[in-house]
Amino acid sequence: MSLWKRISSHVDCEQRMAAYYEEKGMLELRLCLAPWIEDRIMSEQITPNTTDQLERVALKFNEDLQQKLLSTRTASDQALKFRVVELCALIQRISAVELYTHLRSGLQKELQLVTEKSVAATAGQSMPLNPYNMNNTPMVTGYMVDPSDLLAVSNSCNPPVVQGIGPIHNVQNPGIASPALGMVTPKVELYEVQHQIMQALNEFGNCANALKLLAQNYSYMLNSTSSPNAEAAYRSLIEEKAAIVLTMRRSFMYYESLHEMVIHELKNWRHQQAQAGNGAPFNESSLDDIQRCFEMLESFIAHMLAAVKELMRVRLVTEEPELTHLLEQVQNAQKNLVCSAFIVDKQPPQVMKTNTRFAASVRWLIGSQLGIHNNPPTVECIIMSEIQSQRFVTRNTQMDNSSLSGQSSGEIQNASSTMEYQQNNHVFSASFRNMQLKKIKRAEKKGTESVMDEKFALFFYTTTTVNDFQIRVWTLSLPVVVIVHGNQEPQSWATITWDNAFAEIVRDPFMITDRVTWAQLSVALNIKFGSCTGRSLTIDNLDFLYEKLQREERSEYITWNQFCKEPMPDRSFTFWEWFFAIMKLTKDHMLGMWKAGCIMGFINKTKAQTDLLRSVYGIGTFLLRFSDSELGGVTIAYVNENGLVTMLAPWTARDFQVLNLADRIRDLDVLCWLHPSDRNASPVKRDVAFGEFYSKRQDPVTGYVKSTLHVHVCRNGENGSTSGTPHHAQESMQLGNISPQSGITFYSPGRLEESDSDASETAEALERIVIGAQPNDPVISEITDALLTSNYRHGDFGMADFDTITNFENF
């Protein structure tokens, strides 16, 4: 049954392919010459890999097509003659390359549709046996394969680069686009791909049986004496061999389609691995299923390679360029399969600090198929700059182990590891558990470039031997940014976050777009913030961030400069610096409260004021929002006793190192009702919302007077104005090592026993609380004396009197 007849047996497939061919007006041509087109394209001796090859093949196909149409015009059917005339006119209007490419791509689509329908029809049947349980000697029904024929790679081969595989343009609706043929691989489940490979292996068994019979007949002919039927037998053998070659070409074309699907799944896995660098969920175990596909493909191509070699031993004519070319194609396909199976399964840290230990691992997805695990090779690792990586990948630089170390852009300790094979799970990998980057060589910077924009990658490589043939494989890690100090971390994460989110897996290292749509960026920001803090951003949060990124000329596109290079309007910091500082503050000091929905966070002052004034609970209603003006700051907005909204000056991580956010909220009696972050919810009592986050206040140790730290809001005239104007909440602190930059006042609440010894101890304690103050500082002495005379002997040591004497900022 021809391929088109199989397509026609499924209405949905026929409609889909009819629409595809009708795009170029080729449907009539496909219907009229269906068997000829299939045989002509599938039996080609040359698979076009370059533009020149494609043009030559397309021109030859066009000539043959015209000859076929002209020969059809002699038919007696007048309707057919008229159709042929129209088709001749069609191929005159369309370029040869366009005609050939569209038809060839259509055949690929048809093959994939047919295999998908075949899988669906057998979905209820038992799945194929696990290849791990198969005999180590590859075998097809009726035909044994020599293990020594598994691989033949030239000693002078370059490290292969998997080419002809286009970028993943849409992860949600993935497909692989071939630049030469426009071929598209539909998204299928891995178990379906495995089933298709197994089915192809079984079907290839028929070809192997035919080959076995051909070899027997050929041997009989060579050993037999002259016979009157010798010429007929010879012609019969030639026909049989030609039929087998055609079948093998079709099988190889089918193998390429299956290989494309598996590579596509591996690319998806690598894309998800990059997304996981930003915090996206990642199913690492799916790599086991991909490895199973690689092992089955290796078995398939090994069978095919052995069959082609066996077929070449049946020499009926002097030269067989078609068969020689098929052998080259199969050998190259096997080499590419083996090399594309070498990947980084555990990525190194993408923001890498010098002199800091880190780990990574590589995995070879061929498992035990080639027997390499019996003599495992050693994998080496170097670090390459972006320029070095580009030069190596795009120019396909000859890989020489002795010279690669000289291409390193730094010095890595413990940068070699021997591969190990784990029998229980068939994982063949090399683990680097204790690497350390000691030195780094940087490129010269241009313009506004900084070291945090410079990308490197770890380059893993190894060489091994299989049956006297040398195999060289290599792979690159995801890009990394090298830093030497913690303050370089925020901008470095901007570089990595943008690259992980928007880079194409197949690219020239490490090319990346400089602008994306807000829809794309919002997904990346949501993933990053949600993974870091445990709660995703809401639509309102994202709308707020979108407004933050906009400039005078609004656009749906956000540029790299807007994201992390240009300061936001009326600010001295960039969007990413602001966003990263909030993310860090939330993770380090407010994680539980953020996850519980107690912090609204991303809301501007105007909207916060509007929402609070509309609240039905009125006075005492409050919310928490991230500061617009201070990096890593959070502020409280609340409705005061006058019915106006007051906004407290922001608190930062330094403040929360002294007293956490929940305890600060507990100290402020003006806060009663938490305005909900969910617009459909009702306000919640303060202690209900934050009660689980309050610290337990412990009893003092026997023999000591208890001191506590409290927060209060300044009244009119205390360190500035109020009347609705944002003002720093004044805080009281426990006696201890306090930074004088924090702008905080102190008191120790409670009644103290009236005694000179207690007074003396308190004076000494007050002297010790000011960093840098000398024990006999006259200013401190004056303050403590005033305290002792005015308040202490009355037994009431409180904030009001302390505030009239000193403010800690004045020291």
Beta strands, then each sheet from edge to edge (+ up, - down):
strand 1: 139-140
strand 2: 143-144
strand 3: 342-346
strand 4: 351-353
strand 5: 357-364
strand 6: 378-385
strand 7: 410-413
strand 8: 416-418
strand 9: 420-422
strand 10: 427-440
strand 11: 456-466
strand 12: 469-476
strand 13: 481-483
strand 14: 515-517
strand 15: 557-559
strand 16: 621-626
strand 17: 634-639
strand 18: 645-647
strand 19: 673-674
strand 20: 684-685
strand 21: 711-712
strand 22: 730-731
sheet 1: 1+ 2-
sheet 2: 3+ 5- 10+ 7-
sheet 3: 3+ 5- 10+ 9-
sheet 4: 4+ 13+
sheet 5: 8+ 6- 11+ 12-
sheet 6: 14+ 15-
sheet 7: 18+ 17- 16+ 19+ 20-
sheet 8: 21+ 22-
end
